[in-house]
Amino acid sequence: MSAEAATVKIGLREYREETLKRITEAQTLADVLATLARRGIPHTRSDATITFNAKGQRVCRVDGDWPDVTACFPGGALWAIEVKRPVGGELSYGQAVTLARLWETGALILVARFADDVEAMEEILAKQTFLDPCLEVLVGRGNHADVG
């Protein structure tokens, strides 16, 4: 390989890394929501912002650790999606605990860094070999250790 080719390869890697660093969580969230809508998956965005009522009192409508998006996969499975930016986005302790509790009670969990993650998860879930154990967990006849 010539030195010029190596320079191009390194340049492309650096370009990709810098490009990914600039993608915000809000942009990723918008892409995830658009993907769910395009694929016809019922969903809602959780709005954990703090607001104030007419009396000036602080009101929190959704716990801040609740996943950014909840969706319903065909067959009725709750799908909890926490959206993070591709580079540098990390779960808080509270978010990790909330996702673990949801998983333990039968929800399907996804930490999405790209809209493509939603499509990949949907394809995995659509495979009968994976979905059967999930459904058994959801109806109470199995456990998450059997899934996968």
C-alpha positions in Angstrom: 0.0 0.0 0.0 1.4 3.4 -0.9 1.8 6.1 1.6 -0.8 8.2 -0.2 -3.4 5.5 0.2 -2.7 5.2 3.9 -3.1 9.0 4.2 -6.5 8.8 2.5 -7.7 6.0 4.7 -6.7 7.8 7.9 -8.3 11.0 6.6 -11.6 9.3 6.0 -11.6 7.7 9.4 -10.9 11.1 11.0 -13.6 12.7 8.9 -16.1 10.1 9.9 -15.2 10.4 13.6 -15.5 14.2 13.5 -18.8 14.0 11.6 -20.2 11.6 14.2 -19.1 13.8 17.0 -21.3 16.6 15.6 -24.5 14.6 15.6 -26.6 15.7 18.6 -29.0 13.5 20.6 -31.8 15.7 19.3 -30.9 14.9 15.7 -30.7 11.2 16.5 -34.0 11.4 18.3 -35.7 13.1 15.3 -34.3 10.4 13.0 -35.5 7.6 15.3 -39.0 9.0 15.5 -39.1 9.4 11.7 -38.0 5.8 11.2 -40.7 4.5 13.6 -43.3 6.6 11.8 -42.2 5.5 8.4 -42.3 1.8 9.4 -45.8 2.2 10.9 -44.7 1.3 14.5 -47.0 3.0 17.1 -44.8 5.2 19.4 -44.6 8.3 21.5 -41.8 10.5 22.7 -41.4 10.9 26.4 -41.2 14.6 27.4 -39.3 14.8 30.6 -38.9 18.5 30.6 -39.7 20.5 33.7 -42.6 22.9 33.2 -44.4 25.3 35.5 -48.2 25.4 36.0 -50.3 28.6 36.3 -49.4 28.9 40.0 -45.7 28.9 39.2 -45.2 25.4 40.7 -42.7 23.1 39.1 -44.4 20.2 37.3 -42.6 17.0 36.0 -44.9 15.0 33.8 -42.5 12.1 33.1 -39.6 10.8 35.2 -36.3 12.1 33.8 -34.9 8.5 33.7 -37.8 7.2 31.6 -36.7 6.1 28.0 -36.9 8.8 25.3 -39.3 6.8 23.2 -41.8 4.0 24.0 -43.2 2.0 21.1 -45.4 -1.1 20.6 -44.0 -3.8 18.5 -46.4 -5.9 16.5 -47.6 -8.6 18.9 -47.9 -6.2 21.8 -44.4 -6.0 23.2 -43.4 -2.7 24.8 -40.3 -1.3 23.3 -38.3 1.1 25.4 -35.9 3.1 23.3 -33.2 5.4 25.0 -31.6 7.6 22.4 -28.0 8.7 22.7 -25.7 10.6 20.5 -23.3 8.4 18.4 -20.2 9.6 20.1 -20.0 10.5 23.7 -23.6 9.7 24.6 -23.8 7.7 27.9 -26.6 6.3 30.0 -26.9 7.9 33.4 -27.1 5.6 36.4 -30.9 6.3 36.7 -31.5 5.5 33.0 -29.6 2.3 33.3 -31.6 1.3 36.4 -34.9 2.2 34.7 -34.0 0.2 31.6 -33.0 -2.8 33.7 -36.3 -2.6 35.6 -38.3 -2.5 32.3 -36.3 -5.4 31.0 -37.0 -7.4 34.1 -40.7 -6.8 33.7 -40.7 -8.0 30.1 -40.1 -4.9 28.0 -37.7 -4.9 25.0 -34.8 -2.5 25.4 -32.8 -0.6 22.8 -30.2 2.1 23.2 -30.2 3.8 19.8 -27.3 5.8 18.5 -28.6 5.8 14.9 -32.0 5.4 13.3 -30.6 2.3 11.7 -30.5 0.7 15.1 -34.3 0.7 15.1 -34.5 -1.0 11.8 -31.9 -3.6 12.8 -33.8 -4.3 16.0 -37.0 -4.7 14.2 -35.4 -7.2 11.8 -34.0 -9.2 14.7 -37.4 -9.2 16.5 -39.2 -10.2 13.3 -37.2 -13.5 13.2 -39.4 -16.2 14.6 -36.5 -17.9 16.4 -35.9 -14.8 18.5 -39.5 -13.7 18.9 -40.9 -17.0 20.3 -38.8 -16.8 23.6 -39.6 -13.1 23.8 -43.3 -13.9 23.6 -43.0 -16.6 26.3 -41.3 -14.0 28.6 -44.1 -11.5 27.9 -46.9 -14.0 28.7 -45.1 -15.2 31.8 -43.9 -18.6 30.7 -40.2 -17.9 30.2 -37.4 -15.6 31.3 -35.0 -13.2 29.6 -32.1 -15.6 29.9 -33.8 -17.7 27.2 -33.9 -14.9 24.7 -31.1 -14.5 22.3 
